[in-house]
């Protein structure tokens, strides 16, 4: 591990390999939660499932206790954008439930998020989820060794705006992606908007968490009295997707995708940069 440029942590291959192991645990946890979430359960029920799985795999939840956060996952429902605290809220038919999850394994962190539609959801909101998730992959696909961090945000924003009705979506600016490694949040910030060609260079060993947050309207948000839960000011609903990824000489490697991102990257014409797995 070394420090590159403006305090960026550059990992050695064996350190990235541990981050991949942590990423698989997070990916497994999110898929377990996707399969588990249903109307009638509470967000605390999801948190219990997540913590049990992470610990069963030999890792530790990295959200729990982070600046006092009391839970293993963040559960943000409907107009809650990020950082919702699991509790006694009962999930209802038609809800959008964003689940943000992370763990630390042997000192190395991973972080990812999904948003799940519960039961019957209007097509416009399913489209919100589709656009948000696809914009995440378009951001990753825009990353190349020697490029700039700003290329990722440009990829996210360009995709969102290119979609039917894309100009009406809000791309949240107050909360962005980040570097990750020996700490959960590290430089550089990874915005989901802006021009390409700006920001730090994308180099081998730099690991980033990309996490677009897209709303039905405004980008303006407020943090509730619990000091964590962030909601849209206009009551519009939101979606949030996230992956942790890195770049190798071969291409992109999505550390929190169970297949390393191979399938989605291939669809986008992006070389897969991870080892043969499975």
Secondary structure, DSSP 8 states (H G I E B T S, - for coil): -EEETTTEEE--HHHHHHHHHHHHHHHHHHHHHHHH--TT-BHHHHHHHHHHHHHHTT-EESSTTGGG--SSEEEEETTEEE--B-SS-B--TT-EEEEEEEEEETTEEEEEEEEEE-SS--HHHHHHHHHHHHHHHHHHHT--TTSBHHHHHHHHHHHHHHSTTGGGSEE--SS-EEE-SSSSSEEEEE-SSS-SS-SSB--TT-EEEE--EEESS---EEE-TTSS-EEETT---EEE-BEEEEE-SS-EEETTSTTTTHHHHHHTT--B-S----
